[in-house]
Structures are given as C-alpha cells and as structure tokens.
Amino acid sequence: MKLVFITCERCGKTFYCETLLTDNRLPLHCPGCDTYIDHADYIGQVGPSVSSALTRIRKPLNEATIPEILYMPEKKG
C-alpha cells in the first residue's frame, strides 16, 4: 500500500489516502468537512508516495469490484 497526502481546498484539512484511489481516479472523501473531492481537483497534489506496505487484494480493482473492496461512504444529499 502506498499513501499520498491531500489537502482539502474547502476546509484545509490534510489527510492521507491510498494510491489505488488516486490511480483509479476515484473521488476522495475529506474527513474534515465530509465532502468529496473529484479527481480533477486533487490530481495536482498527487506526488510521490510516502510509505508502502504489502497489500493482498485478490481481485482486480475496477468499477464492479470497488464496492466489495473499498469502503465508500454514502453521499449526503
């Protein structure tokens, strides 16, 4: 697992996320203000990863398997 740090432009909170999310252009959930940041809005912040660990995902990560593999909070109206 590789991690990158993202800063929310709305609330200023810096949080980390796994590069599987950024590589697959998924929206990121800000834990500071409970909003989602679209790929186009955070891609300029994605630099080199800062740490790594072995992951054992046995399925490919794609649109069909994302709900099984990753936790995605429901969007609030």
HELIX and SHEET records of a PDB file:
HELIX    1   1 THR A   19  ASP A   23  1                                   5    
HELIX    2   2 HIS A   39  TYR A   42  1                                   4    
HELIX    3   3 ILE A   43  GLN A   45  5                                   3    
HELIX    4   4 ILE A   66  ILE A   69  1                                   4    
SHEET    1   A 2 LEU A   3  THR A   7  0                                        
SHEET    2   A 2 THR A  14  GLU A  18 -1                                        
SHEET    1   B 2 LEU A  28  HIS A  29  0                                        
SHEET    2   B 2 TYR A  36  ILE A  37 -1                                        
END                                                                             
